Amino acid sequence: MDMDSSPSTQDCGGWLLYVSLAAKCGGDPCRVVGFVAVAVVAFAVTSLLHWLSPGGPAWGRYWWNRRGGLGIAAAIPGPRGLPVLGSMSLMAGLAHRKLAAAAGGSPARRRLMALSLGETRVVVTADPGVARELLASAAFADRPVKESAYGMLFHRAIGFAPYGTYWRALRRVASTHLFSPRQVSASAAQRAVIARQMVEAMRSAAAAAGGGVAARPFLKRASLHNVMWSVFGRKYELAAPESEETAELRSMVDEGYDLLGQLNWSDHLPWLAPFDLQKTRSRCSSLVPRVNRFVTRIIDEHRARLSLAVDAAVDFTDVLLSLHGGDKLSDADMVAVLWEMIFRGTDTVAVLIEWVAARLVLHQDVQARVHDELDRVVGSDRAVTESDASKLVYLQAVIKEVLRLHPPGPLLSWARLATSDVHVGGFLIPSGTTAMVNMWAITHDPAVWPDPNKFKPERFVAGPSSDQAAEFPIMGSDLRLAPFGSGRRSCPGKSLAIVTVGFWVATLLHEFDWLPLSDKSRGVDLSEVLKLSCEMATPLEARLRPRRKV
Ligand code: HEM
């Protein structure tokens, strides 16, 4: 739960007043009715006063209850929304677009905008400078933990663990054994095997369907197999019918995505929590035993193998089992950490590759340039290797441009929680406030990126006509384009993700021409849907024409 959602002692003051008035009523029905009427009016007046503040009711309550110091004049600008509910409607659907629209043409609101989600105070920035201040600040190294994240054990895994010793130990272990440059290059052969399988499976599907193929199922299965291999040491064949094990895992990941991605009203209106109206709690309670059973079985198999001293490749489960001393994890914590890795590593990569492929189907001229580069660097007599990637400069520019136009985590995965009062962008942000960076708004701001809505990979290629440096960093040091976040809690899987996406896209482009469907009414649809990641609302379908003889 958000720290913010627990009532402060000042909030309690109002309710104590109502209760003491009630006590004075004794049992007299007229007095009780009178009391109820007074309480309703008092509640309505208080709610109205809170709602009148910039940013709406949660901010109003803060300012009205704040004793001494700054007054409401120091409030951060922002929409009021509705009494009690605040701006909940902004978070439904395409929240990144709605929040950008709410900031509108107001430079002050783009820098920092306050809003209320029920009782949660929120600030959003669409300014690279303020975003840097915010994400780099130690005061924002925590995340607000949603009910669904608790329900799915994620408060014991890297993404939602409170900032502190436990979180640091998990990040250290993951950085050393899963995400370090050495580990990333050690798993290159594994990515190559899966790339081959994906190409073969797509080739067969294209031949069977006369060309038209939906890319998403292949991309999702490839990502799942890749992460299962690294984390559990499990290997699957992509062309084979889906195994029971992967089908079960996929269904658990899908359920988890749905739960974590949805706007849960009781996260922000805690008095709704007992009713579980959206069934978040009950769905988490059904999911967690399945996750426990699944992951515990795999941990037990690893333990048995280790006890037999069987020589096998080391995967992330082996690494966790080998920890000792202060780093040793309980079985329950191990389940949480392994489940999170599978969960996070699966969809993000597939979502990004689908956007890249969609853009290339839509912009055949760009695809032709990518093909030219592949023919020049790789040639048609061999497959792409990961070591080709650094020479595929234009392809890298294409991927950066897709990350700019379609950041997979435009907003949601960015939430941070202020753990102390802190000044950002010239304003006081009180402890307990949820902070978000609207990366999508930054990457679509004409003041930051010329022609922001145009797909122009050239902007990331060095040369006299380019308007940005070729070496534009996307790992979090420049907040004009930081799709993996920034600061202490930036994405630890970013290098692995970039290597995987770069290599798989290069392979898929080297092997196929990606052409629009012959049926013009089923062209590429760039509409978005925001779940945990921002995905294509209509899955991409394209005609795949093999380019190389194998
Ligand atoms: C295209 C692929 C990916 C994108 C766009 C992406 C994006 C993000 C973003 C925006 C955050 C929040 C950063 C912040 O708060 O500053 C994040 C966090 C995280 N990501 Fe990724 N990610 C991707 C792939 C991966 C992969 C492959 C893994 C692991 C297998 C991973 C694991 C994590 C974890 C564990 C966190 C939480 C970090 C923490 O709170 O300390 N991500 N990611």
Residues whose N, C-alpha, C, O or C-beta is under 5 A from the ligand:
A	BS01	HEM	I158 G159 M341 R344 G345 T348 V349 L352 P408 G409 S413 W414 P483 F484 G485 S486 R488 R489 S490 C491 P492 G493 A497
